[in-house]
Amino acid sequence: MKLPDNFIFYNLQNKNMTKQIFTLILICIFFSLQIDAQPIKKVLIEKYTSAYCGNCPRASEQLKELTANNDNVIWLSHHADFIPDAMHLSELDAYSADFAGSSAPRASFDRVLFDGANYVAVTSGTWTDRLATQLAEPAHASIHFDGYCDLQTLYLTATIYFATLPEPGDIRLTVFAVEDVVVGSGSGYDQANYDNNNPNSSLFGLGHPITAYEHLNVTRAVISDLWGTPDIVAETPEIDVPYSHEFVYNFPVEFDMHDMRIVAVLHYHDENDLSKRYVINAEQTDAFGFIEVSTEQADTPTFAAYPNPFSDRTFIEINNLPAAAELRAYTMTGQNVSLDYTINTDGIIVRNNHLASGTYLFQIVNTDDNMMIGKGKWIVR
């Protein structure tokens, strides 16, 4: 059978088109992976407040609306020196003086000194616009947590990775202990409420003051240096280089650690210029995760995974595992994650098919007696 004269040209054309399509698919996958690898911008809102501030509960209602269903916002309530209440943390008075002019309610958004503003912390009429502006800012770096609790003592390692280069400068890390909800009784906890007689307010008729008021996101301690621990990050940081620091904090016995969060803030610092103290990024994690991952078997051996950090796969070297051995892993907040792994004679191969970037802790368990054989950690990039 004689082939058409244009057969070769037609097939070459098809091959070229196929190559172009295949190349386009690879480019799309590459850029998709690059996008997925980028850190997520988290906006830090620091509200200056007091139980004696009658306008503050109205401001909290506004922040509830702004932050509802938005995982990319971290809200802290600093009970500073505006008529100190029972949750007053004297360390924060320096923040209040520099950022808020010792008045409330005010809130800062990534500690940015906006054009035309007298203070870094602004009044509530501008909050919606400020939040939108900061959510659109790039996230140059991500913050990852690792650690454990020994009774009431938290051993926390914060690791920073830069995906893009920020402006060079004095970059520091500030770490807070934050209580989700604080409810007390009596003076210092009962919340003044100037909207008690306003029928158009959600606070109408709740009392002035409001008893058993839920104070949200209360800053309980500054775990790091107040203005950020210096010398963790190079003045001109490198991309994909880990910058780590360990913090130790003893939770007071009256704090319920299951209601506590750890918030880390990566920011610039300039002693004399408030416009150069803005936040690069922030991250948070629940403190109870460190309780969950603290092993009850203190003598359980720790195994290393390599490479670590990893993107595609890692290997845990451990010999002679029993047939009933199982690998389990969970996030730093105690959530179990499913794994793709294979156990062979000299260890465990772990493949990353779906794990998000972050720090994970693993346990190797003998399912026959539910005893832990070993433990360790890895970081997924």
N, C-alpha and C positions, 0 to 999 in steps of 0.2 A: 504494500500500500504506500503510495506517495504522500508524504507529509505536506501540508500547506507551506508555501514559501515564507509566510510570516510566523511559522510555528516557533522557531528559535527565538525570534525577537519578542514574541508574545510571552514565552516562558521566562526569558530574561527580565522582561518588564515585571512579570508577576513576582519573580524572585527579588527584584529590587524593591518592589512595593512591600513584600513580606519583610525584608530587612529593615525598611524604614519604619514599618508598623512595630516590629519587634524592638527596634531602637527606641521608638517613642514610648513603648510600654516600660522599658528599662529606665528611661529618664523619669517617667511618672512615678515608678516605684522608688527610685532614688530620692526624688524630691519629697515623696510621701514619708520616707523613712527619716529624712532630714527634718521635716516639719514635726514628726512625732518625737524626735529626739530633743527638740527645743524645750527649754524650761517654760513653765507656765507662770505668767505674771500674777502675783498675789498682792492685792492692795492692803496696806496696813492703815486701819482707822484707829486713832487714839482719841477717845473722848475724855474730856476733863469734866468731872462731875462731883456731886456730893449729895448725901441724903438730905441735907438742909437747903438744897437748891430747888426752889419751887418750879422752875422751868425745865429742869433736867429730865423728869419723866416724859414730858412731851418730846424732848429731843431723842430720848430712847425709843419712843414709838416710831419716830421718823427713821431711826437707824434700823429698827426691825424691818421696816418696809424695804429699805435700801439693800439690806443684806439677805433678805429672804431668798432661799433657793439659789444663792450665789456662793459657790464653793471657792471662788477666787477673791473673797474678801475676808480679812481677819480683823475682828473688832476687839479692842481692849478698852476697858473703862478704868481710867486712872483717878483714884480718889486721892487728890492732892490737897493743897493747902487752901482751897476755897471753902472756908468754914469746915475744918477737919471733922470727919465723922468716924464711926467705929471701924471703917475699912480704910481709913487714911494710912497711906504708906509714905512716910516722911521722905524717903529717898526720891520720890517722884516730885517733890516740891521744886527741885531744880528744873525738871521738865516744864512744870507749870509756869515757873517764872520766865523761862526763856521762850517757850512756845505759845503759851496761852495768856500771858499777862496776868496770871493768878485770877482768872475769871472763868465762869462756867454758865451755861454749857457751851463749850467749844470743842471742835474736833480737828485734828490734823489728818491729812491724807498723804501718806508716804513722806510726811514731814517736809513737804514742799512749801516753800515760801512763794505763794502765788503773786503775780503782778498786781499791785494795788492794794494788797492786804497788809494790815498793820502787824499781824502776828501770823506765825506758821499755822496755828490752830484757828479756824475760822468759825463764824456763827452759822447757824443751821440753814439760813436761807440760801447758802451757796453749796450745800453738801451734795446735792444731786449732780450738779455740774462738775464738781471736784472729783467725785468718784468716777464719772464717765471719762474724764480726762486721764486719770491715772490708770484705769483699766486698759486704755489704749496704748500705754507706754510699753516699750520692749522689756522683756525679761532676760537680762544678760546672764543670770546665774541661777542655779538650783541649789537647794539646801536639803541635805539628807541626814536622818537621825539614826543613831545606833546607841544601845546602852542596856542597862538593867537596873533593877532596884534590889537593894539589900535591906530588908525591912523598910525603914522610912528614908533611906539614903538613895538618891538617884545618881547614877554614874552615866553621864550623857556625852556622847561624841557627836559633834555636828561637823559634817563634811560639806564643803562648798565646791561646786564645779562651775566654771565659766564656759558658756557656749559661744558667747561673743564678747569682744573686749569692751569694757566700760571706759569711762574717762579715768585716767590715772589719778590717784589721790590716796588719802588716809582712809582705807576701807576697814571697817570694824564689824564685829558681830555682837549684838545684844540679845540676851536670852531671858525670857520672862516665865514665871510660873503664874498661871491664870486659872481662876475658879469659875466654872461655867455659870453657876447660880449661887448667890448668897442670900439667905433669908434669915433675918434676925428679928429681935423684938425690942421695943423700947427706943429710947433716945440713941441716935447714931445709926439706927437701921430703918426706923419708920421714915418714909419718904415724903417730904414736903411736896404739895401738889396744888399749883395755882389754877389748874383746870377743873378742880372739883365742882365748881358751879357753872361750868361751860357745857351746855347741853350738846354742843357740836363736837365735843371731844370724846375720844374713847376712854378718857380718864374721868369723865363726868360721874359724880356720885361715889367715887372710890374712897373719898375721905381726904382730909388735909390735916395731918399727914395720912398717907396710906400705910396701914399696918400690914405686917407679913408681906412686904413688897419684895419682889424678886429682882435683886440687883444682878445684872447680867455681865459676864465677861470681866470679872473683877481682877485687876492685877494684884497678885498677892506677894510677889517677890521679884527682885531683879537678880537673876542667878549669875550673870556676868558682871563686868564693870558697868557702872551706870551709863556711861557714854560709849559703851561698847568695848569689848576686849580687843586691844590692838595687836598688831604683828602676827595675826593669823594668816592674812592674805597679803601677798606682795603688792607694793604700790602700783605696779603695772602687772596685773595677774596674767597667767598663761592659760590658754584654752585647754580644757580637758585635763588639767592638773588638779589633783585633790588637795584642798586646803582644810585641815582638820584641827579640832581642838576639843579637849575633854573638859567638861564642867561637872562639878560635884555639888549637890544640893540636898540638904536635910529637910524633908517635909515636916513641918510641925505636926504633932500627933492629932491636933484638932482638925486638920485638913483631911477631907475624904479624898484620897488620891484617885478614886474612880470618877470624881467630878473635876479633876484638874487637867489642864492642857499645858504643854510646853510650846512657847512661841519664840522663834528665832528670827532676828531682823538683821539683814545685811545692809549696811548704810555707810555713807561718808561721814567724816567728822572734821570740823574746823572750829577751833576754839573761839575764833573771833568773828566768824561769818555764818549766820544762821541759814543763809541760802545754800550753804555747802554741807548740810547735814541730812540730805534727803536719802530716802530708802531706795536701794537697788532692787531688792526682793525680800520676801518674808515667807515663812513656812510654819506650820504647826502640826502637832501630833498629840494624841491623848496619852496622858501619863499612865493610865491603866495598862496600856500595851507593854510598858516596861515591867510591870508587875507580872503580866501573863508570861512573858518570855524569860523571866528569871526562873531558872530551873530549881526544882525542889531537891535535885540530886547534885550536891555540890561537887562530888568527886567524878561526875560524868566527864569523860575526855572531850576535848575540843579538837575538831578536825578542820584543816584548812582546805579551801577550794581554790583551784587555779585553772585558768587565769581568774583574777579577781581584782578589780571589777571585770565584768564580761558582758558581751552583747549577744553572741550566738549560743555558746555552750561553755560549760565549766566542768571540772572533774574533782571529785572528792576521793582522795586516796585512803582506802581502808580495806584491809585484807580479811578473808575468811568470814564474810557475813553469813549469818544463818539464813536458811531458806525463807523464814518468815519475816525477814527484815523489810522495813518500809521506810521510805523517805517522806518526811512531812516538812512543809515550810509555811511561814506566815509572815504577814507584814508587821511593821513595828507597832501597829495598833491592835495586834492579836488576831487579825483576820486570816483564816486558812486560805491557801492558794493551791490550785491544782497544778500538777507538775508532769512534765514529759521526761522520764528518766529511765535508765537501764542499769541494772546491777550486774557487774561481772566479777571475776575472781579477785581483781585488785582494786576495785573501787566502784564509784557510781558516776555515770555520765549524765549530766543534766542539760537538756536542750531548752533554749528559750524560744518557745513558740508564741507566747502571749503575755509574758510578764512585763508589767510596766516598769519604767525606770524607778529605782529606789533601793532601799536596804531591806533585806529579808534575813530572817533567822531560820535555820533548819534543824531538824531533829531526825536522827536515825533510830527507829524504834523496832524492837522485837515484838511483833504482834502476838506471839504465843503467850507472853507474860506481861505485855504492855510496858516493858522496861526500856528505858532509854539507853541506847548503845553509845551514842555520841551526839555532839551538837556543833554548831558553827554558824557562820554568817557569810553572806555574799552581797555584792552590790551589782545591780543590773544597770547598764548604761543604755 
